[in-house]
Amino acid sequence: GKAKFVKMLDEEIGFVDTFSLQSFVVRGSEVKYYKTYPFDWRIFVVGDEGEDIYLGESKARPDYNKIDALLEENGVALKYVRDLGSKAKLTKDSISTFYKE
């Protein structure tokens, strides 16, 4: 899969990203993270009103499971539950704890 290939590029070949924009879905919300050399990865989640919400930075490529745990720690419910109105919407005020390596 992709993870094995990316690990090979990073660890075995010593490939360094100069610019990279990637995304995946966590708890029903799009998470976007990007790197511009020589800076760290910057991580954002798309809020329920379409705004980018800062989650933190990381020297290494951000980890899906850590982002999921971070959103859970901040009390962010699954998107369909938020859309039904059963839980609070995801806004920039929802995040008080940020991504840590």
N, C-alpha and C positions, 0 to 999 in steps of 0.2 A: 504494500500500500504506500501511500504518500508519506506517511510518518517515517517509515524505514528509509525512504529515499532522501528526505529532508535531513534526517539524522546523519546519513552518510555524507551529504554535502557539508554539513556543519562540522562534524567531528573528524571524519577520515580525510576529507579533501581540504578542509580549512576554508571553505567558501564563505565569504562575508557578504551579506545583503547590503546593497547600496541604497536601494529603495524597494519596499515591499508593502503591499496593501492586501490584507487577507481578511476573511470573515467566516463566521459560522453562527449557528443558532443555538442559544442557551435559554432554557425556560420559555421558549417561544419568541424570544427577542433576538434581533440580529446584533452580534458582537463584531466590531470592526477593530482591527489593530494594524498599525503601520510602523515601519522603521525607515528612517532616513539616516544614512551614514553621516557622522559617527555617533549619532544619538541612540538612546534606548528605544525599545518598542513602546508606543503609546496606545492605550487600550480604551475603547469607548463602547457603550451599549446604546442602541437606538431606543429612546423613550417612547411612551405610548402616544405622544403627540408628534413624533417624528424627529425630535431633537436629539443630537448626539450628547451623551452624558459620559463625562470622564470617569474612568474606573481606576486609572493608575498607570504606572510604567514598569517595565521589566527589562533587565539586561538580556535574558533569554526569551525565546519565542513564548508567548503566553500559553498557559496550559488550560485546556477546556475545563477539567475537573476543578481546578482552583478558581476559575471564574464562576462556575456554577455554585461552589461553596461560598464565594464572596457574595453573590447575589442572594443566596439563602440567608447568610449572616445579616444582610441588610434588610431582610424581610420581604424580598421581592418574590411575589407569587408567580405561578405559571401564567402565561399571557392569556389563555382562554378564561382563567378564573378572574383576572383583572378586567377582561373585556365584558364579562358577565356582571361586573360591578360588585362581586363578592369580596374583593380585596382592593387595596389602594392602587391607583395608577402608578406606573414607573415614571418618575420625574427626577430632575437633578437633586431635589431635596430628599429623595429616597436613599441616596448613597452617602453614608457617613464614615464607613470603613472602606479603605482602598486596597487595591491589589498589592500584595507583598510577595517577594520571591522566597 
